[in-house]
Amino acid sequence: MAVGARDYIDKLLVKKYADEKVDNHEAMESMVDPRKMLEAMNDVAEVQKNMFMLSQKLYATCYAINAKARYKSKEAAE
């Protein structure tokens, strides 16, 4: 597989953007400490996981309460 411009449009694009200045992100220092960012992302993930687990427990508890109430109301009707 060849690398480079193969047709006329590609050659024009290469010529146009050959002298453009771009930011070299590898040479730049980040404004945010990567460790702190990863810690924050981990904290958010942990909170979301805990909220999901709490939601599942709440759903199961409400389901059990409603089932018990329905069962008692059917017994009383009979």
C-alpha positions in Angstrom: 0.0 0.0 0.0 1.5 3.3 -1.1 1.6 6.4 1.1 1.1 9.8 -0.4 -1.1 11.6 -2.9 -2.3 9.5 -5.8 -4.7 11.7 -7.7 -4.8 15.4 -8.6 -7.1 16.4 -5.8 -4.9 14.7 -3.2 -1.8 16.4 -4.6 -3.6 19.8 -4.4 -4.6 19.2 -0.8 -1.0 18.1 0.1 0.3 21.3 -1.5 -2.2 23.5 0.3 -1.7 22.1 3.8 2.0 21.4 3.6 3.0 24.7 5.3 0.1 24.9 7.8 1.1 25.2 11.4 -0.6 22.8 13.8 -0.3 22.2 17.5 1.9 19.3 18.5 -0.1 17.8 21.3 2.7 15.5 22.3 5.0 18.5 23.1 2.3 20.5 24.9 1.8 20.3 28.7 -1.7 19.4 29.7 -3.7 21.9 31.8 -5.3 19.0 33.7 -3.2 16.5 35.6 -3.9 13.1 34.0 -3.9 11.3 37.4 -6.5 13.7 38.8 -8.6 13.3 35.7 -8.5 9.5 36.0 -9.3 9.7 39.7 -12.3 11.9 38.9 -13.5 9.6 36.2 -13.1 6.6 38.6 -15.1 8.5 41.2 -17.9 9.2 38.8 -18.0 5.5 37.6 -18.1 4.4 41.3 -21.0 6.7 42.1 -22.9 5.5 39.0 -22.3 1.9 39.9 -23.5 2.5 43.5 -26.6 4.3 42.2 -27.4 1.5 39.9 -27.0 -1.1 42.7 -29.2 1.0 45.0 -31.8 1.4 42.2 -31.9 -2.4 41.7 -32.3 -3.0 45.5 -35.0 -0.4 45.6 -36.8 -2.0 42.7 -36.6 -5.5 44.3 -37.9 -4.1 47.6 -40.8 -2.3 46.0 -41.7 -5.3 44.0 -41.7 -7.5 47.1 -43.9 -5.0 49.0 -46.4 -4.7 46.1 -46.5 -8.5 45.7 -47.2 -9.0 49.4 -50.0 -6.3 49.3 -51.6 -7.9 46.3 -51.4 -11.4 47.9 -53.1 -10.1 51.1 -55.8 -8.2 49.1 -56.6 -11.4 47.2 -56.8 -13.4 50.5 -59.2 -10.8 52.0 -61.4 -10.9 48.9 -61.9 -14.7 49.1 
